[in-house]
Each structure stands twice: as structure tokens, then as C-alpha cells.
Amino acid sequence: MKSVLASVLAVALFAAAAAVAGEGKLGDAAPALQISEWVKHGPVDVTAKDKVYVVEFWATWCGPCVRNIPHLTELQKKHKDKVVFVGVTREKPDVVKPFVEKQGDKMDYVVAIDKDGGTHKGYMEAFEVRGIPHAFIVDRAGKIAWQDHPASPEFEKALEVLVSGDKAAYDKLRAAAEDRQRAQQLSMKYYELVTAEEVDKAEARKVGEELLAIGGKNASLMNELSWGMLTAPNIKYRDLELALRMAKAAYDACEGKDAAIVDTYARALFDNGKVKEALEYQRKAVEMCKDEGMLPQLKEALEQYEKAAKGG
């Protein structure tokens, strides 16, 4: 099953991608912010090379953006003078100002309005990021050192490391990020291959194997990929054996502690004809599920597997 958290933070193969590889890359000099109005605090010069900056793109109409505002405020308070958070929106002042005023201390960091989309172009378009909220971390050398969803664990880890100045830890995080980006590129390529009218099965398997090799320890990515391979309606070639191995990789990566991932593993087992094992893991998914919205779907799948086990 596709978990809510995975839907928000992970690279989803069978959903619209929030970001794909563009011309922008980590290590590029951070563009100066082009701002028409500083709504709260500021002005800020992210090219000053004096501290760490976080440039977050958001909007008042974006639910996830609004829900993440208190979290950004907490991070700003935590890092105090070492980090400056800047929330940039392309909306009009008469929309932004009342919103920020109403937020009060819950939104206690720099808020600014983009000038003719210039800041958006320099960051979001350069990295071809389409979804918000999205944040870029500028290091003390004035370079873009990270880009990610600002609610992701990886974002916070990167921020901590960049503030600490631990180069070895940053290099390790960056290598992992580059693997995720490569996995994202491969995900899109794999999707194109398996939805084509004439499927090149050999090439699809080759790309799928590379995906598993690179992203095998990323539980949410493997879960998304496997679930999509098993259930997406527009798939022309369902590699059930590969889907099972990806589901198993996701299960191992989360140590069997995520009900949605256990559910995916059970489905992959079932679709590969391993009904007895599917029943075992689906029962586990039902027992461990704490999400009342998800539970009925898990129980429905369990009933399906039980019926199949009885020859129904």
C-alpha cells in the first residue's frame, strides 16, 4: 500500500513527479533573491557567505506548506543566528500580508514576495522542481548544498550537518542524495518503458535491476515502486518477480514496522502465487495498523487472500 508519508516525501514512480533532474545541481552558486517586498523581517542576502540560509518556496493556498510553518519556526528558533529561513511566495501582497499577520509568532522567520518570478526561476526552475513546499539550503560558501521537501528527515539531517560544518558527514549525505536523484531518473525511465505500447522487456528489467541496486535501502521508494508495478492500471508489463524483490527490500529497510509496506509485501507475495505467505504478512499488517482510514483496506485484502487460500 502507498503510505501517506511516502506519498508526501518519497519519489513516487506512478504519480506525478514533484521534481526531476534539471540544469541546477548541488554545489552551484546560490542566486541572489529577487524580492519585490519583504513582508516579515529581512532583507536577506543569501550570497553573503556569512551563515547558512534556507530558501523555502511556499504559498498560502498550499495545505502542506501551511501545516509546515510551525515546524520551520521551530527550526529557526533552534538554530537562531546560525541559520536564516526565508519563505518565498509568488502571490500578491494583499493575499500574503493578511495571512502572515494572522499567523503571528507561528510564522517567525523571514517572509518575502518574489519579484516577477525571478527567485522561482533561479531555484525552482533551475532544478525543475514543480511541487511545494520545497526548500534549498545555501551553505556558508554561498553554494546550494541541499534541496528537498522541508518536512523530510533528510532535510533536517542535512541542515544539522551543514550548520556543524562536518564535511565528511555532508559528503556522505550528498552521495546518498545523488543516489536518490539517480533512482528518480531511473524511476521515470522505467515508467516510460513499462507503459509503452511496445514494451522492451529486456531494457525494462535492466533499468529495474539498477533501480533496486541503487534504491534498495530506501523503504518508501521501494514501496512506491512495487505498489505501482502491482496496481497501476496503465502498466503494460508487470514484472511481478521484480516487484516482489522490491517489496521485500522495502520490508527489510523498514524492519517490518510499517503497515503500509507490509501490506505491499503481502500483495506482491499474493500476486506471485505465494498465498500462504501473503496471508501471514497481511495478518501482520492488519494487527500492526494504527491508521483507522487504512485499516478497512487492509482487512479487505486479508479477506481476499483468505478466500483464495480456501480455493474460493
N, C-alpha and C positions, 0 to 999 in steps of 0.2 A: 504494500500500500504506500501511496505517496503521502508522507507526513507533512503537517502544516509547516514545521520548521524547515524541512528540506525544501518545500516549495518556495519559502522566502529567501533562504540563504544559499541553497545549492544551485549549481548549474544544471538546469533541467533540460534534458535532451528533447523530450517530446512536448515541451511547452515553448512559448516564445522566449528567446534568449534575452536576458537583461543586458548582456554585454558580450561583444565579440572582439577579437583582436583587431586593433586599428593601427594607425601610424604611431600613436603615442606609446611610449614604453617607460618602464621604471628606470630611473636614472636621468631622465630628461630634465632640463632646467624648468622650474615651475614658472609658468607665465604670470605676469603681474595681473592682479584682479582689476577688471574693468567694471567700475561701480557707478551707477547713476545716483544712488543715495544710500547713506549709511543710516539704517533705521534704528539700530541699537548698538551703542559703543562704537569703536572704530574711530578713524580709519585704520586700516591694516596694510602693511607691505609684506607680502609673503616672500619677496625676493631679498629681504634684509639680511638673511643668513645669521640671525641672532638667536633664534629659538625654533621649536617645532611648530608647524601650523597644520591645522586640519581644515580643509575646504570642503564643506558638505553642501550638496545640491538637494533642494527640497521644495515643497510647495504647500500652501495652506490646504489645498483640496486632497492632498495625498495622505490617506489614513496611516500607513506605516511611518511616514515622515513625522506626523503629529505625535504618534504614540512613542516615537523615539526621542522626542525633545527632552523630556526629563532625564533620560539616560545621558544625553550629550552634556546637559548641565552638570550632572554628577561627575562626568569625566573632566569637564573644565575645572570644577572645584577641586577635584583630586590632584590634578597636575598644576593648578594655579599658574604661576608665572613662567613655567617651563613650556607650556603649550597654549596656543591661541586657536580657539574654534571659531570658524566663520561660516554661518549658514547663508547660502546664496540662492535667491529665487528670481525667476524672470517675471513674476507677477507685478501688477501695478501697485503704486504706493497706497492708494485708497483701499486696497484689499489687504496688503501686508501690515500696514501700521496698526489698524484696529486689532488685528489678530495678535500681533506681538504684544501690544498693550494689555490685551486680555490675558495672555499667558503669564505676564508678570515675571516673578522670580523663577518660575518653572522653565523659562527660556532665558537663562542668564549667560549669554555669550554673544558674540558679535553677529548681527544680522544685517544683511545688505541686499540691495536690489541690483541685478545685473544690468549693465548698460548695453542695450541693443544686442543682447545675447553674446557679447564678446567673451565673457568669462566661461560661459557654457561651451562656446566653440573651442576655447583654449584647453579645456579639460575634458568635458564630456564627449564632445565630438571627436577630439583627438584620439581618445581611447575607444570611440564608438560605443559608449555606454548609453543605453536607452532608458533604463529604469532608475527611478528614485525611490527612497533616498540612496545616495551614493556619495562616498567621501574619498578624498585624496589627502595623503599625508605628505607634507613637504618637510624635508629634514633640515638640519642646521646648515647644510651646504647649499640650501636653496634648490634642491632637486626633488622631483616627485619620487618618493621612496615606496609608496604603497597606494593601492586603490582597491576599494572593497565596499560592501554593504556595511554601514556604520554600526549595525547591531550584531555583526558576526564576531565570533570568538577570535578569529584570525586577525580582525581589525584591531581589537584591543591588545592582542599579543604583540602585533607589530608596533603599535603606539608605545607600549611599555618598553620594548626593546630600543626603539629609536630615541626615546627620552633618556634611557640609561646609557646610550652610546656603545652598547655591546655589539661590535661589528660582527663577531663570529656568530652570535645568535641571530642577527639580522640576515646574514648571508644564508643561514640555514632556512630561515623563514622564506626568504626570497626564492631560494631554489624550489621549495615546496610550492610557492605561488606560481612559479613558472611551469611546474608540472601540472598544476591545476589549469593554467591557461592552455597548455598543450592538450590536456584532456578535453577542455571545452571545444577547442578547434576540431579535435577528432570526433567529438560527440556530434557536432553539426555535420561533419563529413559522413559519419556513419548513418545519421538520419537520412541524409540525401540518398545514400546508397540503398538503404532498405525500403525506401518509399518510391524508388524509381519504377517505372513501368517494366523495364527490363533490368532485373537485378543481377549485378555481378557478385555472385555469392562468394567467390574466392577473395575478391577485394574487400567485401564486407567483413568476412571472417578475419582477414589480415588486420583491418582497422580495429575491429572489435577486440582482437587479442592485444593489440598495442594499448588500447584503452584500459583493458584490465591490468596490464603490466604497470601502467603509469598511475592509474587512479584506484588501484585495488584496495588501498588502505583508507580511502575516503568513503565512509559508510553512506553518507547521504547521496553522493554521486552514483555509487554503485546501485543503491536502492532505486534511484530515479531511472537509471538506465535499464535495469532489469524489469521494473514495473512497466515502463514504456514498451519494451520489447514484447512483453507478455500481453499487454492490454490495448495499446494504441490502435485505433481502428484503421488507420491508413498505412499500416505496415504490410509490405508485400512479401517480405521474407523474415519469418520469425525463427531466429536461431535459438531454439529452446535450450540446447545444451550450454551455450554461452550465457544465456540469461540465468540459468541455474548457477553457473560458476560465479557470475557477478552477484547474484543474490546471496550466495554463500560467503563471498568476500565482504559484503555489507554486514552480514550477520556476525562474522568474525570480528570485523572492525568495531562494531558496537558492543561486542561481547554478549550478544543476545539479549540486550537490555532495552531495546526499542521495539514496542509492539508493532508499529507500522512496518519495520524492517523484518521482523519475524514473520509477519503476515505475507510479505513479499516472498520470503524464502519458502514458506509453505505453498504459496501459489506456484512458484517455479518447480517445486518438487511434484506437485499435483499434475502440472502440465507436461512433466516429463515421465508421467506414469508411475511415480513413486507415491502411491496413495496412502499407504500405511505411515510413511514418514511425514507426509503432508499433514495427516491427522494429528500426529504427535506435536508438530510445531504450531499448527493452528490452535490447538487447545492451549498451548503455552501463550500464544498471542492474546487469546481471549482472557486468560487468567491474569495476565500482567497489565492489561489495558486499563488505564485510568481516565481515558477520554470518553465521556458519555456519547459524544457525537460520532465517534469512530466505532464504538462497541457493536452497534447493530450490524454494521457491515462485516465485522469480523465473525460474528455469530452466524450470519447468513452463509459466509464462506465455509465455516465449520460444518453446517448442516449439509452443504453441497458435497463436501468430502466424505462425510459420514454416509450419505446416501450412496455415493459411488463405491464406498468400501463394502456396502451391503449388496452391491450389484444392481442398484436402482438407477 
